[in-house]
Amino acid sequence: VFIERKFEFSCKEELLSCRGHDCPYCTKAVTRSDEHLLKRHLRFAIHYTEGDTNKFSIPCYCPDVKQSKRSHWHCTKCKKVIHRSDDFRTHLGKHDEKTSNLDTLHVSDSKGDTKLLCQKCGLLFTTSSNLRRHERQQHGSQEQPMLCIDQKNGIYVTPKNPHGARLPIHVCKCFESQTFLCELESCRDFMGIATRSGNPGKECHHLERTRNAQVYSPPPALRNDSLQEMVEKGLISKSRQEDCMSLKQKAFLAEVDCVFPVFWGDYGLSERYIYFSVYTGQKDNWCMFARTHVTFDTKSGKWHCQCRGTKNRLSCVHRYLSMWWIFQERPQLVQNATETNADEIEDMEELVLETEDAEDKHHPKNTCMSVITMTNYFWNCKRIPEQLPDDLSTKEKPLPEKFEPNEKKCPYCPGPTPPDLVLKLITRHATVYGIFTVNKGTI
C-alpha cells in the first residue's frame, strides 16, 4: 500500500498522526511509533515561519537518493533534495521564507529561545551535544537491566558492562544496614575517593541502576524430588546430592534464595548464556555478598563458576545447584546421561581430585615460606642503590646484539641454568636471539 509522505508540518500532532505500520521516512523497516518519530525525526527538525504559521521540516532517510543512510531534506516548494541542514536553511531563504535561527531544535519557550527537551526527565538543553551527553551519562545506565535477587539484604544483579558479554555482578544497597557496595574493586575505589573528597553519597554507575531496578520476584524453589531424579539418571553423585541439600538448607535458614536464575534474553539481550546467582554460605573476596556466579552456555553445554579456593572448581557444588534448577525448570537443556551411574561419577570425581593433588606437588603454591624466600631474594639482589653510578646518567651504551642475563644461576636451585637451546630463531615476523628455557614454578 502506497502511503503519501509529508515533509512539512505545522504541529507535532500532525506528524504523529501519519498512518502505516512502518516508518515512511526510513530506509529499513522500522516500526512507526511516536517514540521513533520524536527521537529520529522530530528531534532534528528545522523550524521556520511561513506567513503567520510556524512550520517545520523533518530529516528523511528514504531510498529516493543514493546516500539513503545519511539524513537529507525534501523541499516541498521545488521538490529538491538537500543533504545538509545548513544548506537546507539557505535553500529555504531563497524561497523568501523567514527562517529562524533555530538549530535542529523542536522545543521553544515563551521568550522565543529554543531548547532541546530530554524525553526521559524533561530537562532543557541549548545544544544537541549537551543533550546527547546528558542522555549518555544520566540515562544510559537505565538501558541495562537491574534485578533484585535478595529483598532481605538488598542485593541486586546487573551486567558488568553495557556492551559485549553481559557478565553479571552483584551490588548491595541496603538502607537498613547502611551497606552500599559493588563487587568490582574499581567501583569501590571510586566511591572511596569520592568519600575522602567530601562526597560520601557518590555511587558507581552500577549502584545508580538500582533506582530503576525490577521488583523482587521469587524464582521457582528447588524440589527434592527433581534432585533425586538426577541421581537416578546418573547426572549427579550421592555425595554431591548431600552437598546440594546442605547448602540449600543453609539458604533456607538465611531466608534467601539458594539459586536465582538470570535470563538477559528477557530484556532484549543475548539468550545464549544463562546466569545463576548461587548462595555460598560464606563471604570472601570472590563472594562479597555470600553469592557467586555460575554461567551456562546453552549452545556448547559448558558450565563455569567463579568460585575460588576449591580443588574441584569444574564440578563445584554451585554448578550442581544451577544444574539442579535447569533440570527442574528447563529439562530440555540438560543432556540426560542415562548410561552413567552414580558410582562411576564418584570414581571420576576421586580421579580428578587425585590428578589435581599430583599437579599441586609439581607446582608449589604461594605459601608463606615461598613468599618469604622471594622477598629475601628481591631485598638482597634487586634493590636499587641509593647512589647510582655516574655511567648510567652520563654515558650511553650501544645496543647489544644479544641480551644476556647477569645472573647465570637460579637463586632457589643449586647449579647453573640450562644452556641455550637455539641461539638464533627465524620466524615469519622477526628473528629471535638468545632463547632460554624456563620451567614453570621454579622462578
C-alpha positions in Angstrom: 0.0 0.0 0.0 1.5 3.3 -1.1 1.4 6.0 1.6 2.0 9.6 0.7 4.8 11.1 2.6 4.7 14.6 4.0 7.9 16.5 4.8 6.3 19.8 6.1 4.2 20.0 9.2 2.6 22.8 11.3 2.4 20.9 14.6 3.7 17.8 16.3 0.3 16.1 16.3 0.2 16.3 12.5 3.5 14.3 12.3 2.4 11.7 14.9 -0.9 11.1 13.0 0.8 9.7 9.9 -0.6 6.2 9.1 1.1 2.9 8.3 2.9 0.2 10.3 6.4 1.1 9.2 8.1 4.5 9.3 7.8 6.1 5.8 10.9 8.2 6.3 13.4 5.4 7.0 15.1 3.0 4.5 15.0 0.0 6.8 11.7 -1.4 8.0 11.3 0.3 11.4 8.0 0.2 13.3 6.3 3.6 13.2 5.9 4.7 16.8 5.6 8.1 18.5 8.9 7.5 20.2 10.7 6.7 17.0 9.3 9.8 15.2 10.2 12.0 18.1 13.8 10.7 18.6 14.7 10.0 15.0 13.0 12.8 13.0 11.3 15.5 15.1 14.3 15.9 17.4 16.4 17.2 14.4 13.6 19.2 12.7 14.2 22.6 11.2 11.7 25.3 12.2 10.7 28.3 10.2 7.9 30.7 9.7 5.7 30.9 6.6 3.5 33.9 6.8 1.9 33.8 10.3 2.2 30.0 10.6 5.1 28.2 12.3 6.2 25.2 10.4 9.0 22.6 10.5 10.6 20.1 8.2 12.0 16.7 9.4 15.0 14.8 8.1 14.4 11.8 5.9 16.3 8.5 5.3 14.2 7.3 2.4 15.9 5.5 -0.5 15.0 8.2 -3.0 18.6 9.3 -3.0 21.9 7.3 -3.3 23.1 8.2 0.1 20.0 7.0 1.9 21.9 6.0 5.0 22.5 9.7 5.7 19.7 12.1 6.5 18.5 14.5 3.8 15.8 17.1 3.4 13.0 17.3 0.9 11.9 20.8 -0.2 8.2 20.9 -0.6 8.4 24.0 -2.9 10.7 22.8 -5.6 11.0 19.1 -4.9 14.8 19.3 -4.5 16.7 17.1 -2.1 19.3 18.8 0.2 21.8 16.7 2.1 22.9 19.1 4.8 20.8 21.0 7.3 22.7 24.3 6.8 22.2 24.1 3.1 18.5 23.4 3.5 18.1 26.6 5.7 19.9 28.6 3.0 17.6 27.0 0.4 14.5 27.9 2.3 15.7 31.5 2.4 15.8 31.6 -1.4 12.0 30.9 -1.3 11.6 34.2 0.6 10.7 32.4 3.8 11.5 33.9 7.1 13.8 31.3 8.6 14.6 31.4 12.3 17.9 30.9 14.0 16.8 27.6 15.5 19.4 24.8 15.4 17.8 21.4 14.8 15.6 22.0 17.8 12.0 21.3 18.3 11.0 22.9 21.7 10.6 26.6 22.2 9.9 28.6 25.4 7.8 31.7 25.8 10.7 34.1 25.1 11.4 32.6 21.7 14.6 30.9 22.8 15.0 27.4 21.6 15.7 24.4 23.8 16.3 20.7 23.4 14.0 18.6 25.6 15.1 15.4 27.2 12.3 12.9 26.6 13.1 11.0 29.8 13.5 13.6 32.5 12.2 16.8 30.9 15.4 18.9 31.3 16.1 21.5 28.6 19.4 22.0 26.8 20.7 24.6 24.5 22.7 22.4 22.1 22.2 18.8 20.8 25.7 17.8 22.0 24.8 18.7 25.6 21.6 16.7 25.3 23.4 13.6 23.9 26.0 13.9 26.7 23.1 14.1 29.3 21.3 11.1 27.8 24.5 9.1 27.8 25.6 9.9 31.3 22.3 10.1 33.1 20.0 7.7 31.2 22.4 5.3 29.5 22.6 3.1 32.6 18.8 2.7 32.7 19.0 0.6 29.5 20.9 -2.1 31.4 18.6 -4.5 33.4 18.8 -4.4 37.2 17.2 -7.3 39.2 16.6 -7.5 42.9 17.5 -11.1 43.9 17.6 -10.7 47.7 14.9 -8.4 49.2 16.1 -9.0 52.8 19.7 -7.9 52.3 19.2 -5.5 49.4 21.3 -7.5 46.8 20.9 -6.8 43.1 22.4 -8.2 39.9 23.2 -6.2 36.8 25.5 -6.5 33.8 29.1 -5.6 34.4 29.5 -3.7 31.1 26.9 -2.2 28.7 28.5 -4.0 25.7 30.0 -7.3 24.8 29.2 -10.3 27.0 26.8 -9.2 29.7 28.6 -10.8 32.7 26.5 -10.2 35.8 27.9 -8.7 39.0 26.3 -8.3 42.5 25.7 -4.9 44.2 24.3 -4.3 47.6 22.2 -1.3 48.5 20.6 -1.8 51.9 19.4 1.2 53.8 18.7 -0.9 56.9 22.3 -1.9 57.4 23.7 1.2 55.6 25.5 -1.0 53.1 26.3 0.4 49.7 28.9 -1.8 47.9 29.7 -3.1 44.5 31.6 -6.3 43.7 34.1 -4.5 41.4 37.2 -3.2 43.1 37.5 -0.3 40.7 34.0 0.9 41.7 34.8 0.6 45.4 38.0 2.6 44.9 36.0 5.2 43.0 33.5 5.6 45.8 36.3 5.6 48.4 38.0 8.5 46.6 34.6 10.4 46.5 34.1 9.9 50.2 37.6 11.2 51.0 36.9 14.2 48.7 33.8 15.2 50.7 31.2 13.4 48.6 30.2 10.3 50.6 27.0 9.8 48.8 28.6 9.2 45.4 27.7 5.9 43.8 29.2 3.9 40.9 27.1 3.5 37.8 26.1 0.0 38.8 24.6 1.2 42.1 22.9 4.1 40.3 20.9 1.5 38.3 19.1 0.4 41.4 16.9 3.4 41.1 15.2 1.6 38.2 15.5 -2.0 39.5 12.9 -4.6 38.8 10.8 -5.5 41.7 11.8 -8.7 43.5 10.0 -11.8 42.2 11.0 -15.1 43.8 12.1 -17.8 41.3 10.7 -21.4 41.5 12.1 -23.2 44.5 14.3 -26.3 44.2 12.4 -29.5 44.9 14.0 -32.6 46.4 12.2 -35.0 44.0 13.9 -33.4 41.0 17.4 -33.8 42.7 16.6 -37.5 43.4 15.7 -38.0 39.8 19.1 -36.5 38.7 20.8 -39.1 41.0 18.8 -41.9 39.4 19.7 -40.8 35.9 23.4 -40.5 36.8 23.7 -36.8 36.4 25.0 -36.3 40.0 26.6 -38.4 42.6 25.2 -39.1 46.1 28.0 -37.1 47.7 27.1 -34.1 45.6 23.5 -34.6 46.4 24.3 -34.3 50.1 26.3 -31.1 49.4 23.5 -29.6 47.5 20.9 -30.4 50.2 23.2 -29.0 52.9 23.7 -25.7 51.0 20.0 -25.4 50.2 19.2 -25.8 53.9 21.7 -23.0 54.8 20.0 -20.7 52.3 16.6 -21.6 53.8 17.8 -20.7 57.3 19.2 -17.4 56.0 15.9 -16.7 54.3 17.4 -16.2 50.9 17.0 -18.0 47.5 19.6 -20.7 47.0 19.6 -20.3 43.2 18.3 -17.2 41.4 18.4 -17.6 37.5 19.1 -14.5 35.4 17.8 -14.5 31.8 19.1 -11.4 30.0 17.2 -12.6 26.9 14.0 -11.4 28.6 15.4 -7.8 28.3 16.4 -7.9 24.6 19.9 -9.2 25.1 21.6 -12.4 24.0 19.8 -15.6 25.0 22.8 -17.9 24.6 24.1 -17.7 28.2 22.0 -18.3 31.3 23.5 -16.9 34.5 22.8 -18.0 38.1 23.3 -16.2 41.4 24.0 -19.1 43.8 24.2 -18.8 47.6 27.6 -19.8 49.0 27.1 -19.5 52.8 30.4 -17.7 53.2 31.9 -14.3 52.4 35.2 -14.0 50.6 36.9 -11.8 48.0 35.1 -13.8 45.3 31.7 -13.7 47.0 31.4 -10.5 48.9 27.7 -10.9 49.5 27.7 -14.7 50.1 26.7 -15.3 46.5 28.7 -16.4 43.4 28.0 -16.5 39.7 27.5 -19.6 37.5 27.3 -19.4 33.8 25.7 -22.0 31.5 26.3 -21.9 27.7 23.2 -23.3 26.1 25.0 -24.0 22.8 28.1 -25.8 24.0 26.6 -27.1 27.2 29.6 -25.9 29.2 29.5 -24.6 32.8 31.6 -22.1 34.6 31.7 -20.9 38.2 33.8 -18.1 39.6 34.3 -19.7 43.0 37.8 -20.0 44.3 39.7 -21.9 47.0 38.3 -25.3 46.0 40.3 -28.1 44.3 37.4 -29.2 42.1 36.2 -25.9 40.6 34.9 -27.6 37.4 32.4 -29.6 39.4 31.7 -27.4 42.4 28.5 -27.6 44.4 27.4 -24.2 43.0 27.5 -25.7 39.5 25.4 -28.7 40.5 22.9 -26.4 42.2 22.4 -24.5 39.0 22.2 -27.7 37.1 19.5 -28.8 39.5 17.4 -25.8 38.7 17.9 -26.2 35.0 17.0 -29.9 35.2 13.8 -29.0 37.1 12.6 -26.0 35.1 14.3 -26.3 31.7 14.9 -30.1 31.3 15.3 -29.8 27.5 18.7 -28.0 28.1 20.2 -30.9 30.1 21.6 -33.9 28.3 20.5 -37.0 30.2 23.5 -39.2 30.9 21.5 -42.4 31.3 24.5 -44.6 30.6 26.5 -43.4 33.6 25.6 -44.5 37.1 26.3 -42.7 40.4 29.2 -45.0 41.3 31.0 -44.1 38.1 30.5 -40.4 38.7 32.0 -40.7 42.2 35.0 -42.6 40.8 35.6 -39.9 38.2 35.4 -37.2 40.9 38.0 -39.0 43.0 40.2 -39.4 39.9 40.0 -35.6 39.3 41.0 -34.9 42.9 44.0 -37.2 42.8 45.1 -35.7 39.5 44.9 -32.1 40.9 46.8 -33.2 44.0 49.6 -34.6 41.9 49.7 -31.4 39.9 50.0 -29.3 43.1 53.1 -31.2 44.1 54.9 -30.1 40.9 53.7 -26.5 41.0 54.3 -25.1 44.5 51.7 -22.6 45.7 52.5 -19.1 47.1 52.7 -20.3 50.6 54.2 -18.3 53.5 57.7 -19.7 53.1 57.8 -19.2 49.3 56.7 -15.5 49.7 59.4 -15.0 52.4 62.1 -16.6 50.1 61.1 -14.5 47.2 61.0 -11.3 49.3 64.5 -12.0 50.6 65.8 -12.5 47.1 64.4 -9.2 46.0 65.8 -7.5 49.0 69.3 -8.9 48.6 69.7 -8.9 44.8 67.2 -6.4 43.3 67.5 -3.3 45.4 68.3 -0.1 43.7 71.3 1.5 45.4 71.0 5.0 46.9 73.8 6.4 44.8 73.7 5.3 41.2 76.9 5.1 39.2 77.7 8.1 37.0 77.9 6.0 33.9 74.1 5.4 34.0 73.3 9.1 33.6 76.3 10.4 31.6 77.3 7.7 29.2 75.1 5.9 26.6 75.8 2.3 26.0 75.4 0.8 22.5 72.5 -1.6 21.9 73.9 -5.1 22.3 73.3 -7.7 19.6 72.2 -10.2 22.2 70.8 -9.7 25.6 72.4 -12.0 28.2 71.2 -12.2 31.8 73.6 -11.1 34.5 72.5 -14.0 36.8 73.6 -17.3 35.5 72.3 -19.3 38.4 68.8 -19.7 39.8 68.6 -18.2 43.4 66.4 -21.1 44.5 68.1 -24.1 42.9 71.8 -25.2 43.1 73.8 -25.4 39.9 73.8 -23.3 36.7 70.8 -22.8 34.5 70.5 -25.0 31.3 72.4 -23.7 28.2 70.8 -22.1 25.2 68.6 -24.4 23.2 68.9 -22.3 20.0 71.0 -19.2 19.6 69.0 -17.9 16.7 65.4 -18.5 15.6 64.0 -17.0 12.4 60.2 -16.7 12.3 57.8 -15.1 9.8 57.6 -11.9 11.9 61.1 -11.4 13.4 64.4 -13.0 14.3 64.7 -14.1 17.9 68.1 -14.2 19.5 69.1 -16.0 22.8 66.4 -18.4 23.8 66.5 -19.9 27.3 64.2 -22.4 28.9 62.2 -21.5 31.9 60.5 -24.3 33.9 57.1 -23.2 35.3 57.0 -23.0 39.1 60.8 -22.8 39.6 61.2 -19.0 39.4 
